[in-house]
Amino acid sequence: MDVNVNLLIDAIVRQTTVLVAQLATAAGARAQLAYTANQVFLDLVHELKDQGIGNKVIADMFGLSLRTYHNKMARLSESGTERGRSLWEALLAYVTEHGATTRSDVLNRFRGDDEATVRGVLKDLVDSGMLFRAGRGDFTTYRATTPEDGPIESAPDDRTTTFAWVAIHRYGPLTRATLAEHVPAGEDVLDTALARLARDRRITSAERDGKVFYESAECIIPFNDPSGWEAAVFDHYQAMVTAICTKLRLGKTHAVPGEWVGGSTYGFDVWEGHPDHDEVVGFLQATRERAIALRKRVEEHNKSHEAPANAERHVIAYVGQTVLELETEGDGE
């Protein structure tokens, strides 16, 4: 059983890295990925702890000694000097903002953190290519080799707003702090996105126990919306992952007739002139049209009928289609 699970995890990770690489270079972009690798580690540790796994077992799962594991967590966890930021992120921001900086300056600035951990983070940043190092000892000088860019562009544009809308709809009601975990944009960018969504009445807010919670009853991204592709990819991917995780939590590892949670994949070999060609290649469009019509009927019914208390079900369906011949055209050069 363990071997099969490891093979599945390896295969999924490989496919996910393909997706990340495609997103990182989409439209000629060159997204910064050093932050991503560290965040994946922290997110995995967080999820494992939520499942009741202890530090020793988690360290073993990563092939690390317990001491090495704790050292790595210290480097990536919240800085004792700058609250709300990981030491890795805070240190990189400090060097980027101040230009050429000596090691002694860095150690003095982050004196609220363990010195050995700060030195280790400096080495990590140099090894990852984020910082350039010159000189020796405490007079060693560091400077940023690239500007610090988050995984979402820093301008408060429609793309960030749409991305935030999808996250609120999927995970809401949630607080601004929780939203920031799903939409890693700058504080000003996120505030602007929330203001736009509230102004357009795409989200609502309510205060409970001294905290403001945001939610959205619906989230519809038009087919031709140029600012929505990132959010649409996130929504589709999250829907697929949610379905798989839900099924695993229910202890179901195979399909059964009539089940409400799951997914299926079908492949068709057709060609021009094949009697089923048009129906096969038009499967995505036909499914979209059927889903849009069904959603309209549901919305019309819900306008005049309120769901019984604690009985409402939120159903997420997803569908994707690829025509491989179209992807490989021109590859023979």
C-alpha positions in Angstrom: 0.0 0.0 0.0 2.8 2.5 0.9 4.6 1.8 -2.3 1.5 2.5 -4.4 0.8 5.8 -2.4 4.4 6.9 -3.0 4.2 6.2 -6.7 0.9 8.2 -6.8 2.4 11.1 -4.9 5.5 11.1 -7.1 3.4 11.1 -10.3 1.1 13.9 -9.0 4.1 16.0 -7.9 5.7 15.6 -11.4 2.5 16.7 -13.1 2.1 19.6 -10.7 5.7 20.8 -11.4 4.8 20.7 -15.2 1.8 23.0 -14.4 3.8 25.3 -12.2 6.5 25.6 -14.9 3.9 26.4 -17.6 2.3 29.1 -15.3 5.7 30.5 -14.4 6.6 31.1 -18.1 3.1 31.9 -19.4 3.1 34.9 -21.9 6.8 35.3 -21.6 6.8 35.7 -17.8 9.6 34.5 -15.5 8.0 34.1 -12.1 10.1 33.9 -9.0 10.0 30.4 -7.7 12.5 30.4 -4.7 9.7 31.5 -2.4 7.4 28.8 -3.8 9.7 25.9 -2.8 9.9 27.0 0.8 6.1 27.7 1.0 5.4 24.1 -0.3 7.4 22.7 2.6 5.7 24.9 5.2 2.2 24.1 3.8 2.9 20.3 3.8 4.1 20.5 7.4 1.0 22.5 8.3 -1.4 20.0 6.7 0.4 17.0 8.3 0.1 18.6 11.7 -3.6 19.2 11.1 -3.9 15.4 10.6 -2.3 14.8 14.0 1.2 13.8 12.8 4.0 14.7 15.2 7.3 16.5 14.4 9.4 13.3 14.6 7.2 11.4 12.1 7.1 14.5 9.8 10.9 14.8 9.9 11.1 11.1 9.0 8.7 11.6 6.1 10.9 14.3 4.6 14.1 12.2 5.2 15.4 14.7 7.7 16.9 14.3 11.2 14.7 15.9 13.9 17.4 18.6 14.5 17.6 19.5 10.8 13.9 19.6 10.5 13.6 22.0 13.5 16.4 24.2 12.0 14.6 24.4 8.7 11.3 25.2 10.4 13.0 28.0 12.3 14.4 29.5 9.2 11.0 29.5 7.4 8.7 30.3 10.3 7.8 33.7 11.6 10.7 36.0 12.5 11.1 36.9 16.1 12.2 40.4 14.9 9.4 41.1 12.4 6.1 39.6 13.3 3.9 38.4 10.5 6.7 37.5 8.2 8.9 34.4 7.9 12.6 35.1 8.8 13.5 34.1 5.2 11.0 36.6 3.7 11.9 39.4 6.2 15.6 39.1 5.7 15.3 39.1 1.9 13.1 42.2 2.1 15.6 44.0 4.4 18.6 43.4 2.1 16.5 44.3 -1.0 15.3 47.6 0.6 18.8 48.6 1.9 21.0 47.6 -1.0 24.5 46.4 -0.1 24.4 45.3 3.6 27.0 43.8 5.8 26.5 40.6 7.7 27.0 42.5 11.0 24.2 44.9 10.0 21.9 42.0 9.3 22.7 40.2 12.5 22.1 43.4 14.5 18.8 44.1 12.7 17.6 40.5 13.4 18.9 40.3 16.9 15.5 39.1 18.0 16.2 35.8 16.1 18.7 33.1 16.8 22.0 34.1 15.2 22.8 30.7 13.8 19.4 30.6 12.2 19.9 34.0 10.6 23.3 32.9 9.3 21.7 29.8 7.9 19.0 31.9 6.1 21.6 34.1 4.6 23.4 31.0 3.2 20.0 29.7 1.9 19.4 33.0 0.1 22.8 33.0 -1.5 22.6 29.4 -2.5 19.1 30.0 -4.1 20.5 32.9 -6.1 18.4 35.5 -4.3 21.4 37.3 -2.8 24.9 37.9 -3.9 27.7 37.7 -1.4 31.2 39.3 -1.3 33.9 39.6 1.3 34.6 37.5 4.5 33.6 37.4 8.1 31.2 39.9 9.7 32.2 42.4 7.0 30.7 40.1 4.3 28.4 42.2 2.1 25.1 41.0 0.7 22.9 42.6 -2.0 19.8 41.4 -3.8 20.4 39.9 -7.2 16.7 40.2 -8.2 13.8 42.3 -6.9 11.4 40.5 -4.6 8.3 39.8 -6.5 5.4 37.8 -4.9 3.6 35.0 -6.8 0.9 37.6 -7.7 1.8 40.8 -9.5 2.0 43.8 -7.1 -0.3 46.1 -9.0 -3.9 46.3 -7.7 -5.5 45.2 -11.0 -8.5 43.2 -12.1 -6.6 39.9 -12.0 -5.9 40.1 -8.3 -9.5 41.2 -7.7 -10.9 38.2 -9.6 -8.5 35.8 -7.9 -9.6 37.1 -4.5 -13.3 36.8 -5.5 -12.8 33.1 -6.4 -11.0 32.4 -3.1 -13.8 34.1 -1.0 -16.5 32.2 -2.9 -14.7 28.9 -2.4 -13.5 29.2 1.2 -15.8 31.9 2.7 -16.9 33.1 5.0 -13.4 34.0 5.9 -11.3 36.8 7.4 -8.9 39.0 5.6 -6.0 37.2 7.3 -7.3 33.8 6.0 -7.8 35.3 2.6 -4.2 36.4 2.5 -3.2 32.8 2.9 -5.0 31.9 -0.3 -4.1 35.1 -2.2 -0.5 36.0 -1.4 -0.6 39.6 -2.6 0.6 42.7 -0.8 -1.6 44.2 1.9 -2.4 47.3 -0.2 -3.2 45.2 -3.2 -5.5 42.9 -1.1 -7.3 45.9 0.5 -7.9 47.4 -3.0 -9.3 44.1 -4.2 -11.7 43.8 -1.3 -12.9 47.4 -1.8 -13.6 46.7 -5.4 -15.4 43.5 -4.7 -17.5 45.2 -2.0 -18.2 48.2 -4.2 -19.4 45.9 -7.1 -21.5 43.9 -4.6 -19.7 40.7 -5.5 -19.0 40.0 -1.9 -20.6 40.8 1.5 -19.1 41.2 4.9 -20.3 40.7 8.5 -18.7 41.2 11.8 -18.6 38.3 14.3 -16.7 38.1 17.6 -14.8 41.3 16.7 -13.7 39.9 13.3 -14.9 40.8 9.8 -15.8 37.9 7.6 -16.2 38.0 3.8 -18.3 35.7 1.6 -19.7 35.5 -1.9 -22.9 33.8 -2.9 -21.8 33.3 -6.5 -18.7 33.7 -8.6 -19.1 33.7 -12.4 -16.2 34.5 -14.7 -17.3 35.2 -18.3 -15.7 33.1 -21.1 -14.1 36.2 -22.7 -12.9 37.9 -19.5 -9.2 38.8 -20.1 -8.5 39.3 -16.4 -9.9 36.0 -15.2 -7.7 33.2 -16.6 -5.5 32.9 -13.5 -8.6 32.8 -11.2 -10.3 30.3 -13.6 -7.3 28.0 -13.5 -7.1 28.2 -9.7 -10.9 27.5 -9.4 -10.7 24.5 -11.7 -7.6 23.0 -10.0 -9.1 23.6 -6.6 -12.4 21.9 -7.6 -10.5 18.8 -8.7 -8.3 18.7 -5.6 -11.3 19.2 -3.3 -13.1 16.3 -5.0 -10.2 14.0 -4.6 -9.5 15.0 -1.0 -13.1 14.7 0.0 -13.3 11.2 -1.4 -10.1 10.2 0.4 -11.4 11.6 3.7 -14.6 9.4 3.2 -12.3 6.4 2.9 -13.3 5.7 -0.7 -10.6 4.6 -3.1 -12.7 3.3 -6.0 -15.8 4.4 -8.0 -19.2 3.0 -7.1 -22.5 3.5 -9.0 -24.6 6.5 -8.0 -21.9 8.2 -5.9 -22.1 11.9 -5.3 -18.3 12.6 -4.9 -15.7 11.6 -7.4 -14.4 12.1 -10.9 -14.0 10.2 -14.2 -11.7 10.5 -17.2 -12.6 9.3 -20.7 -10.5 9.2 -23.8 -11.8 9.0 -27.4 -9.9 8.3 -30.6 -11.6 10.1 -33.6 -10.7 11.7 -36.9 -12.3 13.9 -39.5 -15.1 12.0 -41.1 -15.7 9.8 -38.0 -19.4 9.6 -37.3 -18.9 10.6 -33.7 -16.2 13.3 -34.3 -18.3 16.4 -33.8 -20.0 15.0 -30.6 -16.6 14.1 -29.1 -14.8 17.4 -29.8 -17.9 19.3 -28.8 -18.2 17.5 -25.5 -16.8 20.4 -23.5 -19.1 23.0 -25.1 -22.2 20.8 -24.7 -21.4 20.2 -21.1 -20.9 23.9 -20.5 -24.3 24.7 -22.1 -26.0 22.0 -20.0 -24.3 23.3 -16.8 -25.2 26.9 -17.5 -28.9 26.0 -18.1 -29.0 23.9 -14.9 -27.4 26.7 -12.9 -30.0 29.2 -14.1 -32.8 26.9 -13.1 -31.3 26.4 -9.7 -30.9 30.2 -9.2 -34.5 30.9 -10.3 -35.8 28.3 -7.9 -33.7 29.6 -5.0 -34.9 33.2 -5.4 -38.3 32.1 -4.1 -37.4 29.1 -2.0 -35.2 29.2 1.1 -33.2 26.1 2.0 -34.2 24.3 5.2 -31.8 25.0 8.2 -28.6 23.1 8.0 -29.7 21.2 4.9 -28.1 23.2 2.1 -25.6 21.3 -0.1 -23.0 23.1 -2.2 -22.1 20.9 -5.2 -18.9 21.6 -7.2 -18.6 20.1 -10.6 -15.7 20.5 -13.0 -14.9 19.4 -16.5 -11.8 19.7 -18.7 -11.0 18.7 -22.3 -7.8 18.5 -24.4 -7.4 17.6 -28.1 -3.8 16.4 -28.2 -3.4 16.7 -32.0 -3.9 20.4 -31.7 -1.2 20.6 -29.0 1.5 18.8 -31.1 1.0 20.6 -34.4 4.3 22.2 -35.5 6.5 20.1 -33.1 8.2 18.4 -36.0 10.6 21.3 -36.7 
